[in-house]
Amino acid sequence: MSGKHVVVVGSSAAGLFTTLALSQSGHRVTLLEKEALTPCESPIEAFEKWERRGAPQTRHSHAFLARLHNGIRDRLPVLYEELKEAGAETLSFKTMVEEIHENPEFVPEDDDLVLLACRRITLDWVLHRHVDKHTDTERRIGVEVSGLLVHEDSGSGPPRVRGVAIKNEDGEMEELEADLVVDTSGRNSQLRHWLDDIQAEEMEQDTESCGIFYCSRFYALHEGVETPPLEGPIAGDLGYMKYAIFQGDSGVFSITLAASPQDDSLRQIRHEEAFEAAARKLPAIHRWIEKDVSRPITDVYTYANLKNTRRFFVKDGQPRALNLFPIGDALIHMNPITGRGCTTSWVSAWLLADALDANPDDPLAFARDLDEGIIREVVPWYESMRMQDQATHEMAELAEGGEDPYSFEREDGTVDPKAYMRSLLRDGVMPAMREDIVIMRAFMRVFNMLDAPSDMLAKPELLPRILAVWQRREERPPVNMGPSRNELAEEIESAVA
């Protein structure tokens, strides 16, 4: 194995995961971070003091999916134990099923359906300490990358990067040489400008609005109080609003509400009194925020201007530059409501380390290998999220206009296929999860990124089960997921007034 010197730009989750993956393979890493974080002795202190201007998502709800949980457990067991020592807990599929189904029959693969419950800042705090303690990484804090260094003899091919130009901790310009530069600086990455400066071919991108903003607030359970029982869904989609409860570490949980930024009434949930009024009208949530159960410990954090964006660093097999690659949000970012960002960053980090180990002295083969892995393991989730956002936007418009987005029978007797699929999801998949462990297992495996997004309806044994439940939709009382949009808007207006 040929150890390389790799510069990693940015030390959020993607940068830290990349540092760990490369260190495991024997590479030497220099980790650059623009923001200086206040030294903290505990994740609780970090939650109170850290302000990540470059990563505002750290102040919002997170669910660390089974694919990430399993990866940390299997690849980095010491890190796994450190997370548990910091208060992180596990949420297993078996526990969730036992709350809903009587005498469920489990299969061996259910052991891998385990989520990691902890706050994002807790994860980051543990990762920073683990990198310092267990790797030889050189950390450079307060460093800003101003551009790329390139070999002058690149010839007719893509520019060959040899490092980065930085403004160091003392405000002086410095050249930092490297065999490989990995950009993990997030969705606001300056990579496109850096490429322009070295006359590289343009890095194209596809981008469109998620059509959603979301607000999160954190709460702490009172001492001696256990979390409310999971008697019903702790996440839901009302068409005009999505909501979810996220269990964290140390007796802390968060609630997230998300809606269309075009809905002026619902935009008021960014204010504390409106957020609380809306949360109390949601059956799955209100019991969590009763005064004898918990207390709010933060303001309401708002995350807006969200986009689904895919950048094409490699096109037609040609990278924009050699010895360089962006991963994480710097390459692909999507609506964070499903909590996939950290998991896709973890997957990408190990794909990068494997591609470098397989092609240590062939930067073109490395780039192509990594790009193929990203297309196989990450892009399907991006495309799935993009289509979901388009459907959500359409549903919100219908609901705001007073139409029922689930009414699929047209006046002329034909069927609206989009409305039919919405009905199949709401009145078929969702209730089937409570009635049929096979459907619940399939849904949770896709949600946790253990199976591909297309697997849910592609498996021939699943669709008949879902249709059987859907066909009985008139025979059972509807599940009360929450009020109508107009009812909730009135409640919000009253609270604000």
Summary of the structure (lengths in Angstrom):
residues: 497
radius of gyration: 23.6
end to end distance: 66.4
largest distance: 73.8
contacts: 1631
relative contact order: 0.14
helix: 43%
strand: 21%
